[in-house]
Amino acid sequence: MPRPSKPRRVECIPKDTYFVPLGKSKCKLEEVILKIEELEAMRLKEIEGLNQEECANKMQISRQTFQLIINEARMKVAVALSEGKAININGGNYISCHCDFCCFGCEKGSNGRKRRKI
């Protein structure tokens, strides 16, 4: 019997949790479910600019687990964008330990570093 997975530590919970491609009929729309911890992994790596070890430490998981989570998240987002599917952000195995999702207007992230510019 596999051991139960530990909840992942998540600092930012998004306020907007559903994204739909423009011009798609909602009744026929397929969706991809992106877990909260998958979004957090992408936020830490891509927006905060942390390395894999720093991200894993913030989420209180191993580097291998972090890599599995971020690979799954990237695959889901790529599928949604390339196939015109909605992205539904919810669920997962996490504990919230900070604030609502940080705005892009902030100059610095939670680690004190400057955010990456898009």
Biopython code that builds the backbone (N, CA, C, O; Angstrom):
import numpy as np
from Bio.PDB.StructureBuilder import StructureBuilder

atoms = [
    (1, "MET", "N", (0.847, -1.177, 0.000)),
    (1, "MET", "CA", (0.000, 0.000, 0.000)),
    (1, "MET", "C", (0.894, 1.242, 0.000)),
    (1, "MET", "O", (1.790, 1.351, 0.838)),
    (2, "PRO", "N", (0.666, 2.182, -0.927)),
    (2, "PRO", "CA", (1.506, 3.386, -0.966)),
    (2, "PRO", "C", (1.236, 4.279, 0.238)),
    (2, "PRO", "O", (0.129, 4.325, 0.774)),
    (3, "ARG", "N", (2.279, 4.982, 0.639)),
    (3, "ARG", "CA", (2.083, 5.879, 1.781)),
    (3, "ARG", "C", (1.302, 7.113, 1.338)),
    (3, "ARG", "O", (1.401, 7.521, 0.181)),
    (4, "PRO", "N", (0.540, 7.700, 2.226)),
    (4, "PRO", "CA", (-0.249, 8.887, 1.859)),
    (4, "PRO", "C", (0.666, 10.072, 1.569)),
    (4, "PRO", "O", (1.700, 10.244, 2.215)),
    (5, "SER", "N", (0.274, 10.886, 0.593)),
    (5, "SER", "CA", (1.094, 12.056, 0.258)),
    (5, "SER", "C", (0.857, 13.164, 1.281)),
    (5, "SER", "O", (-0.254, 13.356, 1.775)),
    (6, "LYS", "N", (1.934, 13.885, 1.584)),
    (6, "LYS", "CA", (1.837, 14.998, 2.526)),
    (6, "LYS", "C", (1.301, 16.225, 1.793)),
    (6, "LYS", "O", (1.579, 16.401, 0.607)),
    (7, "PRO", "N", (0.540, 17.072, 2.478)),
    (7, "PRO", "CA", (0.067, 18.294, 1.818)),
    (7, "PRO", "C", (1.231, 19.217, 1.477)),
    (7, "PRO", "O", (2.205, 19.307, 2.224)),
    (8, "ARG", "N", (1.119, 19.896, 0.346)),
    (8, "ARG", "CA", (2.144, 20.835, -0.097)),
    (8, "ARG", "C", (1.846, 22.205, 0.491)),
    (8, "ARG", "O", (0.684, 22.576, 0.651)),
    (9, "ARG", "N", (2.879, 22.946, 0.808)),
    (9, "ARG", "CA", (2.734, 24.290, 1.374)),
    (9, "ARG", "C", (2.528, 25.281, 0.227)),
    (9, "ARG", "O", (3.328, 25.337, -0.707)),
    (10, "VAL", "N", (1.458, 26.053, 0.305)),
    (10, "VAL", "CA", (1.113, 27.019, -0.736)),
    (10, "VAL", "C", (0.963, 28.391, -0.095)),
    (10, "VAL", "O", (0.238, 28.546, 0.888)),
    (11, "GLU", "N", (1.654, 29.394, -0.655)),
    (11, "GLU", "CA", (1.590, 30.750, -0.113)),
    (11, "GLU", "C", (0.488, 31.590, -0.738)),
    (11, "GLU", "O", (-0.113, 32.424, -0.060)),
    (12, "CYS", "N", (0.215, 31.384, -2.009)),
    (12, "CYS", "CA", (-0.730, 32.262, -2.714)),
    (12, "CYS", "C", (-1.874, 31.465, -3.326)),
    (12, "CYS", "O", (-1.654, 30.540, -4.108)),
    (13, "ILE", "N", (-3.084, 31.830, -2.965)),
    (13, "ILE", "CA", (-4.296, 31.234, -3.529)),
    (13, "ILE", "C", (-4.857, 32.227, -4.547)),
    (13, "ILE", "O", (-5.062, 33.394, -4.213)),
    (14, "PRO", "N", (-5.109, 31.786, -5.781)),
    (14, "PRO", "CA", (-5.594, 32.729, -6.794)),
    (14, "PRO", "C", (-7.030, 33.176, -6.525)),
    (14, "PRO", "O", (-7.851, 32.401, -6.033)),
    (15, "LYS", "N", (-7.318, 34.423, -6.851)),
    (15, "LYS", "CA", (-8.687, 34.939, -6.741)),
    (15, "LYS", "C", (-9.510, 34.507, -7.951)),
    (15, "LYS", "O", (-10.695, 34.196, -7.829)),
    (16, "ASP", "N", (-8.874, 34.491, -9.110)),
    (16, "ASP", "CA", (-9.533, 34.049, -10.341)),
    (16, "ASP", "C", (-9.126, 32.604, -10.587)),
    (16, "ASP", "O", (-7.939, 32.290, -10.668)),
    (17, "THR", "N", (-10.116, 31.730, -10.704)),
    (17, "THR", "CA", (-9.805, 30.302, -10.799)),
    (17, "THR", "C", (-10.319, 29.635, -12.071)),
    (17, "THR", "O", (-10.209, 28.417, -12.208)),
    (18, "TYR", "N", (-10.871, 30.397, -12.996)),
    (18, "TYR", "CA", (-11.382, 29.792, -14.222)),
    (18, "TYR", "C", (-11.043, 30.682, -15.403)),
    (18, "TYR", "O", (-11.380, 31.865, -15.415)),
    (19, "PHE", "N", (-10.375, 30.112, -16.398)),
    (19, "PHE", "CA", (-9.961, 30.860, -17.582)),
    (19, "PHE", "C", (-10.489, 30.147, -18.814)),
    (19, "PHE", "O", (-10.304, 28.942, -18.982)),
    (20, "VAL", "N", (-11.157, 30.920, -19.682)),
    (20, "VAL", "CA", (-11.828, 30.369, -20.851)),
    (20, "VAL", "C", (-11.265, 31.021, -22.108)),
    (20, "VAL", "O", (-11.068, 32.236, -22.129)),
    (21, "PRO", "N", (-11.001, 30.236, -23.162)),
    (21, "PRO", "CA", (-10.559, 30.828, -24.421)),
    (21, "PRO", "C", (-11.651, 31.730, -25.001)),
    (21, "PRO", "O", (-12.830, 31.379, -24.975)),
    (22, "LEU", "N", (-11.265, 32.858, -25.507)),
    (22, "LEU", "CA", (-12.198, 33.824, -26.080)),
    (22, "LEU", "C", (-12.909, 33.221, -27.292)),
    (22, "LEU", "O", (-12.274, 32.623, -28.161)),
    (23, "GLY", "N", (-14.215, 33.380, -27.340)),
    (23, "GLY", "CA", (-14.993, 32.936, -28.480)),
    (23, "GLY", "C", (-15.432, 31.481, -28.442)),
    (23, "GLY", "O", (-16.074, 31.012, -29.382)),
    (24, "LYS", "N", (-15.106, 30.763, -27.392)),
    (24, "LYS", "CA", (-15.514, 29.359, -27.285)),
    (24, "LYS", "C", (-16.881, 29.264, -26.619)),
    (24, "LYS", "O", (-17.167, 29.996, -25.671)),
    (25, "SER", "N", (-17.726, 28.362, -27.117)),
    (25, "SER", "CA", (-19.031, 28.116, -26.518)),
    (25, "SER", "C", (-18.837, 27.374, -25.200)),
    (25, "SER", "O", (-18.199, 26.321, -25.169)),
    (26, "LYS", "N", (-19.378, 27.909, -24.121)),
    (26, "LYS", "CA", (-19.159, 27.322, -22.799)),
    (26, "LYS", "C", (-19.818, 25.959, -22.633)),
    (26, "LYS", "O", (-19.359, 25.147, -21.830)),
    (27, "CYS", "N", (-20.878, 25.698, -23.374)),
    (27, "CYS", "CA", (-21.570, 24.416, -23.213)),
    (27, "CYS", "C", (-20.774, 23.255, -23.818)),
    (27, "CYS", "O", (-20.951, 22.112, -23.397)),
    (28, "LYS", "N", (-19.910, 23.520, -24.786)),
    (28, "LYS", "CA", (-19.124, 22.465, -25.429)),
    (28, "LYS", "C", (-17.650, 22.521, -25.027)),
    (28, "LYS", "O", (-16.815, 21.831, -25.613)),
    (29, "LEU", "N", (-17.344, 23.322, -24.054)),
    (29, "LEU", "CA", (-15.955, 23.572, -23.686)),
    (29, "LEU", "C", (-15.379, 22.457, -22.818)),
    (29, "LEU", "O", (-15.966, 22.078, -21.804)),
    (30, "GLU", "N", (-14.230, 21.941, -23.227)),
    (30, "GLU", "CA", (-13.497, 20.992, -22.388)),
    (30, "GLU", "C", (-12.601, 21.799, -21.462)),
    (30, "GLU", "O", (-12.231, 22.931, -21.774)),
    (31, "GLU", "N", (-12.251, 21.209, -20.318)),
    (31, "GLU", "CA", (-11.399, 21.930, -19.386)),
    (31, "GLU", "C", (-10.267, 21.058, -18.866)),
    (31, "GLU", "O", (-10.340, 19.830, -18.857)),
    (32, "VAL", "N", (-9.230, 21.740, -18.439)),
    (32, "VAL", "CA", (-8.091, 21.112, -17.789)),
    (32, "VAL", "C", (-8.112, 21.589, -16.345)),
    (32, "VAL", "O", (-8.251, 22.785, -16.088)),
    (33, "ILE", "N", (-7.976, 20.662, -15.400)),
    (33, "ILE", "CA", (-7.955, 21.047, -13.987)),
    (33, "ILE", "C", (-6.509, 21.174, -13.540)),
    (33, "ILE", "O", (-5.749, 20.206, -13.558)),
    (34, "LEU", "N", (-6.145, 22.383, -13.138)),
    (34, "LEU", "CA", (-4.810, 22.687, -12.632)),
    (34, "LEU", "C", (-4.915, 22.782, -11.117)),
    (34, "LEU", "O", (-5.627, 23.638, -10.592)),
    (35, "LYS", "N", (-4.211, 21.908, -10.417)),
    (35, "LYS", "CA", (-4.273, 21.900, -8.953)),
    (35, "LYS", "C", (-3.596, 23.145, -8.384)),
    (35, "LYS", "O", (-2.715, 23.731, -9.013)),
    (36, "ILE", "N", (-4.021, 23.533, -7.192)),
    (36, "ILE", "CA", (-3.464, 24.716, -6.528)),
    (36, "ILE", "C", (-1.952, 24.582, -6.366)),
    (36, "ILE", "O", (-1.222, 25.545, -6.603)),
    (37, "GLU", "N", (-1.470, 23.409, -5.969)),
    (37, "GLU", "CA", (-0.024, 23.250, -5.777)),
    (37, "GLU", "C", (0.738, 23.272, -7.101)),
    (37, "GLU", "O", (1.920, 23.615, -7.122)),
    (38, "GLU", "N", (0.084, 22.913, -8.204)),
    (38, "GLU", "CA", (0.727, 23.014, -9.517)),
    (38, "GLU", "C", (0.900, 24.472, -9.913)),
    (38, "GLU", "O", (1.940, 24.857, -10.448)),
    (39, "LEU", "N", (-0.120, 25.285, -9.650)),
    (39, "LEU", "CA", (-0.003, 26.718, -9.916)),
    (39, "LEU", "C", (1.074, 27.339, -9.032)),
    (39, "LEU", "O", (1.848, 28.175, -9.498)),
    (40, "GLU", "N", (1.132, 26.942, -7.771)),
    (40, "GLU", "CA", (2.146, 27.462, -6.848)),
    (40, "GLU", "C", (3.552, 27.111, -7.328)),
    (40, "GLU", "O", (4.460, 27.938, -7.242)),
    (41, "ALA", "N", (3.738, 25.901, -7.827)),
    (41, "ALA", "CA", (5.046, 25.501, -8.353)),
    (41, "ALA", "C", (5.444, 26.387, -9.529)),
    (41, "ALA", "O", (6.593, 26.822, -9.617)),
    (42, "MET", "N", (4.505, 26.655, -10.429)),
    (42, "MET", "CA", (4.796, 27.528, -11.569)),
    (42, "MET", "C", (5.070, 28.953, -11.108)),
    (42, "MET", "O", (5.961, 29.613, -11.643)),
    (43, "ARG", "N", (4.319, 29.434, -10.127)),
    (43, "ARG", "CA", (4.525, 30.789, -9.614)),
    (43, "ARG", "C", (5.922, 30.944, -9.017)),
    (43, "ARG", "O", (6.621, 31.917, -9.301)),
    (44, "LEU", "N", (6.316, 29.991, -8.198)),
    (44, "LEU", "CA", (7.628, 30.074, -7.556)),
    (44, "LEU", "C", (8.762, 30.015, -8.577)),
    (44, "LEU", "O", (9.725, 30.776, -8.488)),
    (45, "LYS", "N", (8.642, 29.115, -9.540)),
    (45, "LYS", "CA", (9.712, 28.928, -10.525)),
    (45, "LYS", "C", (9.732, 30.031, -11.566)),
    (45, "LYS", "O", (10.788, 30.603, -11.837)),
    (46, "GLU", "N", (8.589, 30.340, -12.152)),
    (46, "GLU", "CA", (8.544, 31.256, -13.292)),
    (46, "GLU", "C", (8.416, 32.723, -12.898)),
    (46, "GLU", "O", (9.035, 33.577, -13.534)),
    (47, "ILE", "N", (7.644, 33.036, -11.884)),
    (47, "ILE", "CA", (7.427, 34.437, -11.499)),
    (47, "ILE", "C", (8.436, 34.883, -10.452)),
    (47, "ILE", "O", (9.056, 35.936, -10.596)),
    (48, "GLU", "N", (8.604, 34.088, -9.399)),
    (48, "GLU", "CA", (9.556, 34.447, -8.345)),
    (48, "GLU", "C", (10.998, 34.220, -8.788)),
    (48, "GLU", "O", (11.914, 34.834, -8.240)),
    (49, "GLY", "N", (11.212, 33.352, -9.768)),
    (49, "GLY", "CA", (12.555, 33.111, -10.285)),
    (49, "GLY", "C", (13.439, 32.280, -9.368)),
    (49, "GLY", "O", (14.663, 32.393, -9.423)),
    (50, "LEU", "N", (12.840, 31.450, -8.528)),
    (50, "LEU", "CA", (13.617, 30.612, -7.617)),
    (50, "LEU", "C", (14.150, 29.387, -8.352)),
    (50, "LEU", "O", (13.585, 28.964, -9.361)),
    (51, "ASN", "N", (15.246, 28.820, -7.838)),
    (51, "ASN", "CA", (15.723, 27.570, -8.427)),
    (51, "ASN", "C", (14.902, 26.416, -7.854)),
    (51, "ASN", "O", (14.094, 26.603, -6.945)),
    (52, "GLN", "N", (15.124, 25.223, -8.401)),
    (52, "GLN", "CA", (14.293, 24.072, -8.034)),
    (52, "GLN", "C", (14.397, 23.751, -6.548)),
    (52, "GLN", "O", (13.390, 23.437, -5.913)),
    (53, "GLU", "N", (15.589, 23.824, -5.991)),
    (53, "GLU", "CA", (15.766, 23.504, -4.573)),
    (53, "GLU", "C", (15.048, 24.516, -3.680)),
    (53, "GLU", "O", (14.429, 24.135, -2.687)),
    (54, "GLU", "N", (15.128, 25.807, -4.030)),
    (54, "GLU", "CA", (14.436, 26.842, -3.252)),
    (54, "GLU", "C", (12.921, 26.655, -3.324)),
    (54, "GLU", "O", (12.221, 26.806, -2.323)),
    (55, "CYS", "N", (12.425, 26.326, -4.513)),
    (55, "CYS", "CA", (10.988, 26.082, -4.677)),
    (55, "CYS", "C", (10.537, 24.906, -3.818)),
    (55, "CYS", "O", (9.522, 24.983, -3.125)),
    (56, "ALA", "N", (11.294, 23.826, -3.871)),
    (56, "ALA", "CA", (10.950, 22.630, -3.095)),
    (56, "ALA", "C", (10.956, 22.935, -1.601)),
    (56, "ALA", "O", (10.076, 22.480, -0.871)),
    (57, "ASN", "N", (11.938, 23.700, -1.145)),
    (57, "ASN", "CA", (12.000, 24.071, 0.274)),
    (57, "ASN", "C", (10.795, 24.905, 0.681)),
    (57, "ASN", "O", (10.225, 24.682, 1.749)),
    (58, "LYS", "N", (10.395, 25.869, -0.158)),
    (58, "LYS", "CA", (9.236, 26.712, 0.162)),
    (58, "LYS", "C", (7.955, 25.886, 0.250)),
    (58, "LYS", "O", (7.091, 26.156, 1.085)),
    (59, "MET", "N", (7.838, 24.880, -0.614)),
    (59, "MET", "CA", (6.641, 24.040, -0.615)),
    (59, "MET", "C", (6.760, 22.872, 0.362)),
    (59, "MET", "O", (5.811, 22.106, 0.535)),
    (60, "GLN", "N", (7.910, 22.736, 0.993)),
    (60, "GLN", "CA", (8.200, 21.667, 1.957)),
    (60, "GLN", "C", (8.012, 20.278, 1.353)),
    (60, "GLN", "O", (7.351, 19.407, 1.919)),
    (61, "ILE", "N", (8.626, 20.108, 0.170)),
    (61, "ILE", "CA", (8.606, 18.827, -0.532)),
    (61, "ILE", "C", (10.015, 18.548, -1.050)),
    (61, "ILE", "O", (10.889, 19.412, -0.978)),
    (62, "SER", "N", (10.233, 17.351, -1.567)),
    (62, "SER", "CA", (11.540, 17.015, -2.135)),
    (62, "SER", "C", (11.682, 17.653, -3.516)),
    (62, "SER", "O", (10.695, 18.045, -4.139)),
    (63, "ARG", "N", (12.926, 17.748, -3.979)),
    (63, "ARG", "CA", (13.159, 18.300, -5.321)),
    (63, "ARG", "C", (12.515, 17.419, -6.385)),
    (63, "ARG", "O", (11.985, 17.922, -7.376)),
    (64, "GLN", "N", (12.560, 16.118, -6.184)),
    (64, "GLN", "CA", (11.947, 15.204, -7.146)),
    (64, "GLN", "C", (10.435, 15.420, -7.219)),
    (64, "GLN", "O", (9.863, 15.454, -8.309)),
    (65, "THR", "N", (9.796, 15.565, -6.074)),
    (65, "THR", "CA", (8.353, 15.821, -6.050)),
    (65, "THR", "C", (8.043, 17.154, -6.711)),
    (65, "THR", "O", (7.078, 17.262, -7.468)),
    (66, "PHE", "N", (8.857, 18.174, -6.432)),
    (66, "PHE", "CA", (8.652, 19.471, -7.080)),
    (66, "PHE", "C", (8.729, 19.324, -8.595)),
    (66, "PHE", "O", (7.891, 19.866, -9.316)),
    (67, "GLN", "N", (9.733, 18.592, -9.082)),
    (67, "GLN", "CA", (9.899, 18.408, -10.524)),
    (67, "GLN", "C", (8.689, 17.708, -11.129)),
    (67, "GLN", "O", (8.238, 18.082, -12.212)),
    (68, "LEU", "N", (8.162, 16.703, -10.450)),
    (68, "LEU", "CA", (6.963, 16.010, -10.937)),
    (68, "LEU", "C", (5.768, 16.956, -11.003)),
    (68, "LEU", "O", (5.007, 16.935, -11.971)),
    (69, "ILE", "N", (5.604, 17.787, -9.972)),
    (69, "ILE", "CA", (4.475, 18.725, -9.919)),
    (69, "ILE", "C", (4.575, 19.761, -11.028)),
    (69, "ILE", "O", (3.594, 20.015, -11.726)),
    (70, "ILE", "N", (5.754, 20.365, -11.201)),
    (70, "ILE", "CA", (5.874, 21.435, -12.208)),
    (70, "ILE", "C", (5.786, 20.872, -13.625)),
    (70, "ILE", "O", (5.251, 21.536, -14.513)),
    (71, "ASN", "N", (6.298, 19.669, -13.855)),
    (71, "ASN", "CA", (6.168, 19.056, -15.181)),
    (71, "ASN", "C", (4.703, 18.807, -15.520)),
    (71, "ASN", "O", (4.273, 19.051, -16.648)),
    (72, "GLU", "N", (3.943, 18.325, -14.552)),
    (72, "GLU", "CA", (2.512, 18.089, -14.761)),
    (72, "GLU", "C", (1.779, 19.409, -15.025)),
    (72, "GLU", "O", (0.913, 19.478, -15.898)),
    (73, "ALA", "N", (2.126, 20.444, -14.274)),
    (73, "ALA", "CA", (1.490, 21.753, -14.449)),
    (73, "ALA", "C", (1.776, 22.326, -15.831)),
    (73, "ALA", "O", (0.868, 22.812, -16.504)),
    (74, "ARG", "N", (3.018, 22.271, -16.248)),
    (74, "ARG", "CA", (3.393, 22.802, -17.568)),
    (74, "ARG", "C", (2.685, 22.050, -18.682)),
    (74, "ARG", "O", (2.242, 22.655, -19.658)),
    (75, "MET", "N", (2.576, 20.723, -18.541)),
    (75, "MET", "CA", (1.892, 19.925, -19.548)),
    (75, "MET", "C", (0.418, 20.316, -19.639)),
    (75, "MET", "O", (-0.121, 20.459, -20.737)),
    (76, "LYS", "N", (-0.231, 20.487, -18.494)),
    (76, "LYS", "CA", (-1.649, 20.853, -18.481)),
    (76, "LYS", "C", (-1.883, 22.215, -19.123)),
    (76, "LYS", "O", (-2.819, 22.379, -19.905)),
    (77, "VAL", "N", (-1.043, 23.189, -18.801)),
    (77, "VAL", "CA", (-1.194, 24.531, -19.373)),
    (77, "VAL", "C", (-0.938, 24.490, -20.878)),
    (77, "VAL", "O", (-1.661, 25.129, -21.643)),
    (78, "ALA", "N", (0.075, 23.751, -21.310)),
    (78, "ALA", "CA", (0.373, 23.640, -22.741)),
    (78, "ALA", "C", (-0.786, 22.996, -23.496)),
    (78, "ALA", "O", (-1.137, 23.445, -24.587)),
    (79, "VAL", "N", (-1.375, 21.958, -22.935)),
    (79, "VAL", "CA", (-2.526, 21.296, -23.569)),
    (79, "VAL", "C", (-3.697, 22.271, -23.666)),
    (79, "VAL", "O", (-4.333, 22.376, -24.714)),
    (80, "ALA", "N", (-3.981, 22.980, -22.581)),
    (80, "ALA", "CA", (-5.107, 23.921, -22.582)),
    (80, "ALA", "C", (-4.913, 25.020, -23.619)),
    (80, "ALA", "O", (-5.847, 25.359, -24.346)),
    (81, "LEU", "N", (-3.715, 25.575, -23.693)),
    (81, "LEU", "CA", (-3.463, 26.661, -24.639)),
    (81, "LEU", "C", (-3.457, 26.176, -26.085)),
    (81, "LEU", "O", (-3.991, 26.853, -26.963)),
    (82, "SER", "N", (-2.867, 25.027, -26.341)),
    (82, "SER", "CA", (-2.762, 24.557, -27.722)),
    (82, "SER", "C", (-4.053, 23.928, -28.244)),
    (82, "SER", "O", (-4.290, 23.915, -29.452)),
    (83, "GLU", "N", (-4.887, 23.408, -27.347)),
    (83, "GLU", "CA", (-6.125, 22.753, -27.777)),
    (83, "GLU", "C", (-7.376, 23.565, -27.461)),
    (83, "GLU", "O", (-8.490, 23.076, -27.650)),
    (84, "GLY", "N", (-7.211, 24.796, -26.986)),
    (84, "GLY", "CA", (-8.350, 25.668, -26.725)),
    (84, "GLY", "C", (-9.259, 25.196, -25.611)),
    (84, "GLY", "O", (-10.481, 25.304, -25.718)),
    (85, "LYS", "N", (-8.681, 24.673, -24.543)),
    (85, "LYS", "CA", (-9.470, 24.202, -23.403)),
    (85, "LYS", "C", (-9.447, 25.235, -22.288)),
    (85, "LYS", "O", (-8.519, 26.036, -22.186)),
    (86, "ALA", "N", (-10.476, 25.206, -21.457)),
    (86, "ALA", "CA", (-10.530, 26.093, -20.292)),
    (86, "ALA", "C", (-9.566, 25.572, -19.229)),
    (86, "ALA", "O", (-9.257, 24.381, -19.187)),
    (87, "ILE", "N", (-9.095, 26.476, -18.373)),
    (87, "ILE", "CA", (-8.253, 26.092, -17.244)),
    (87, "ILE", "C", (-9.038, 26.352, -15.970)),
    (87, "ILE", "O", (-9.415, 27.486, -15.676)),
    (88, "ASN", "N", (-9.280, 25.286, -15.220)),
    (88, "ASN", "CA", (-10.005, 25.351, -13.958)),
    (88, "ASN", "C", (-8.987, 25.104, -12.843)),
    (88, "ASN", "O", (-8.429, 24.011, -12.744)),
    (89, "ILE", "N", (-8.744, 26.111, -12.008)),
    (89, "ILE", "CA", (-7.750, 25.994, -10.938)),
    (89, "ILE", "C", (-8.467, 25.660, -9.644)),
    (89, "ILE", "O", (-9.148, 26.505, -9.064)),
    (90, "ASN", "N", (-8.310, 24.422, -9.194)),
    (90, "ASN", "CA", (-8.884, 24.022, -7.905)),
    (90, "ASN", "C", (-8.381, 22.649, -7.500)),
    (90, "ASN", "O", (-7.781, 21.925, -8.295)),
    (91, "GLY", "N", (-8.633, 22.312, -6.269)),
    (91, "GLY", "CA", (-8.293, 20.996, -5.770)),
    (91, "GLY", "C", (-6.824, 20.827, -5.443)),
    (91, "GLY", "O", (-6.045, 21.780, -5.466)),
    (92, "GLY", "N", (-6.472, 19.614, -5.146)),
    (92, "GLY", "CA", (-5.102, 19.285, -4.807)),
    (92, "GLY", "C", (-4.955, 18.943, -3.340)),
    (92, "GLY", "O", (-5.934, 18.882, -2.597)),
    (93, "ASN", "N", (-3.725, 18.722, -2.937)),
    (93, "ASN", "CA", (-3.400, 18.353, -1.571)),
    (93, "ASN", "C", (-2.437, 19.407, -1.038)),
    (93, "ASN", "O", (-1.223, 19.280, -1.196)),
    (94, "TYR", "N", (-2.973, 20.444, -0.410)),
    (94, "TYR", "CA", (-2.141, 21.570, 0.000)),
    (94, "TYR", "C", (-2.638, 22.163, 1.307)),
    (94, "TYR", "O", (-3.769, 21.928, 1.732)),
    (95, "ILE", "N", (-1.759, 22.941, 1.934)),
    (95, "ILE", "CA", (-2.146, 23.769, 3.074)),
    (95, "ILE", "C", (-1.774, 25.202, 2.730)),
    (95, "ILE", "O", (-0.672, 25.471, 2.252)),
    (96, "SER", "N", (-2.688, 26.107, 2.974)),
    (96, "SER", "CA", (-2.456, 27.524, 2.696)),
    (96, "SER", "C", (-1.779, 28.158, 3.901)),
    (96, "SER", "O", (-2.222, 27.978, 5.036)),
    (97, "CYS", "N", (-0.709, 28.899, 3.655)),
    (97, "CYS", "CA", (0.010, 29.482, 4.784)),
    (97, "CYS", "C", (0.446, 30.916, 4.535)),
    (97, "CYS", "O", (1.435, 31.364, 5.116)),
    (98, "HIS", "N", (-0.267, 31.645, 3.687)),
    (98, "HIS", "CA", (0.130, 33.044, 3.515)),
    (98, "HIS", "C", (-1.070, 33.908, 3.190)),
    (98, "HIS", "O", (-1.929, 34.126, 4.044)),
    (99, "CYS", "N", (-1.136, 34.400, 1.972)),
    (99, "CYS", "CA", (-2.115, 35.430, 1.619)),
    (99, "CYS", "C", (-2.838, 35.066, 0.333)),
    (99, "CYS", "O", (-2.625, 33.998, -0.241)),
    (100, "ASP", "N", (-3.700, 35.979, -0.109)),
    (100, "ASP", "CA", (-4.312, 35.847, -1.421)),
    (100, "ASP", "C", (-3.236, 36.038, -2.475)),
    (100, "ASP", "O", (-2.124, 36.467, -2.165)),
    (101, "PHE", "N", (-3.562, 35.722, -3.711)),
    (101, "PHE", "CA", (-2.581, 35.777, -4.791)),
    (101, "PHE", "C", (-1.972, 37.166, -4.918)),
    (101, "PHE", "O", (-2.676, 38.175, -4.876)),
    (102, "CYS", "N", (-0.668, 37.202, -5.073)),
    (102, "CYS", "CA", (0.080, 38.462, -5.169)),
    (102, "CYS", "C", (-0.190, 39.107, -6.524)),
    (102, "CYS", "O", (-0.282, 38.417, -7.539)),
    (103, "CYS", "N", (-0.312, 40.398, -6.536)),
    (103, "CYS", "CA", (-0.574, 41.093, -7.793)),
    (103, "CYS", "C", (0.732, 41.323, -8.545)),
    (103, "CYS", "O", (1.807, 41.347, -7.946)),
    (104, "PHE", "N", (0.631, 41.490, -9.855)),
    (104, "PHE", "CA", (1.809, 41.747, -10.664)),
    (104, "PHE", "C", (2.306, 43.172, -10.503)),
    (104, "PHE", "O", (3.402, 43.495, -10.961)),
    (105, "GLY", "N", (1.515, 44.040, -9.856)),
    (105, "GLY", "CA", (1.949, 45.409, -9.622)),
    (105, "GLY", "C", (3.031, 45.504, -8.565)),
    (105, "GLY", "O", (3.748, 46.501, -8.489)),
    (106, "CYS", "N", (3.150, 44.453, -7.740)),
    (106, "CYS", "CA", (4.186, 44.454, -6.708)),
    (106, "CYS", "C", (5.545, 44.353, -7.380)),
    (106, "CYS", "O", (5.729, 43.586, -8.325)),
    (107, "GLU", "N", (6.492, 45.135, -6.883)),
    (107, "GLU", "CA", (7.820, 45.100, -7.486)),
    (107, "GLU", "C", (8.618, 43.901, -7.017)),
    (107, "GLU", "O", (9.454, 43.380, -7.755)),
    (108, "LYS", "N", (8.364, 43.456, -5.783)),
    (108, "LYS", "CA", (9.140, 42.344, -5.247)),
    (108, "LYS", "C", (8.225, 41.186, -4.898)),
    (108, "LYS", "O", (7.068, 41.380, -4.527)),
    (109, "GLY", "N", (8.752, 39.996, -5.020)),
    (109, "GLY", "CA", (8.025, 38.801, -4.652)),
    (109, "GLY", "C", (8.178, 38.514, -3.174)),
    (109, "GLY", "O", (8.761, 39.308, -2.436)),
    (110, "SER", "N", (7.659, 37.391, -2.747)),
    (110, "SER", "CA", (7.682, 37.034, -1.334)),
    (110, "SER", "C", (9.082, 36.728, -0.824)),
    (110, "SER", "O", (9.311, 36.712, 0.385)),
    (111, "ASN", "N", (10.029, 36.482, -1.744)),
    (111, "ASN", "CA", (11.387, 36.174, -1.324)),
    (111, "ASN", "C", (12.276, 37.418, -1.299)),
    (111, "ASN", "O", (13.473, 37.308, -1.033)),
    (112, "GLY", "N", (11.713, 38.598, -1.571)),
    (112, "GLY", "CA", (12.475, 39.836, -1.552)),
    (112, "GLY", "C", (13.193, 40.137, -2.853)),
    (112, "GLY", "O", (13.758, 41.220, -3.006)),
    (113, "ARG", "N", (13.184, 39.199, -3.799)),
    (113, "ARG", "CA", (13.824, 39.425, -5.094)),
    (113, "ARG", "C", (12.877, 40.181, -6.009)),
    (113, "ARG", "O", (11.660, 40.149, -5.833)),
    (114, "LYS", "N", (13.458, 40.863, -6.991)),
    (114, "LYS", "CA", (12.606, 41.524, -7.984)),
    (114, "LYS", "C", (11.922, 40.465, -8.832)),
    (114, "LYS", "O", (12.519, 39.445, -9.175)),
    (115, "ARG", "N", (10.666, 40.720, -9.164)),
    (115, "ARG", "CA", (9.919, 39.797, -10.016)),
    (115, "ARG", "C", (10.451, 39.879, -11.436)),
    (115, "ARG", "O", (10.987, 40.902, -11.863)),
    (116, "ARG", "N", (10.290, 38.779, -12.155)),
    (116, "ARG", "CA", (10.670, 38.769, -13.563)),
    (116, "ARG", "C", (9.687, 39.614, -14.348)),
    (116, "ARG", "O", (8.482, 39.562, -14.102)),
    (117, "LYS", "N", (10.188, 40.382, -15.277)),
    (117, "LYS", "CA", (9.334, 41.198, -16.152)),
    (117, "LYS", "C", (8.890, 40.357, -17.337)),
    (117, "LYS", "O", (9.651, 39.543, -17.860)),
    (118, "ILE", "N", (7.653, 40.565, -17.749)),
    (118, "ILE", "CA", (7.119, 39.834, -18.909)),
    (118, "ILE", "C", (7.125, 40.757, -20.102)),
    (118, "ILE", "O", (6.718, 40.358, -21.193)),
]
sb = StructureBuilder()
sb.init_structure("model")
sb.init_model(0)
sb.init_chain("A")
sb.init_seg("    ")
for serial, (resi, resn, name, xyz) in enumerate(atoms, 1):
    if name == "N":
        sb.init_residue(resn, " ", resi, " ")
    sb.init_atom(name, np.array(xyz, "f"), 0.0, 1.0, " ", f" {name:<3s}", serial, name[0])
structure = sb.get_structure()
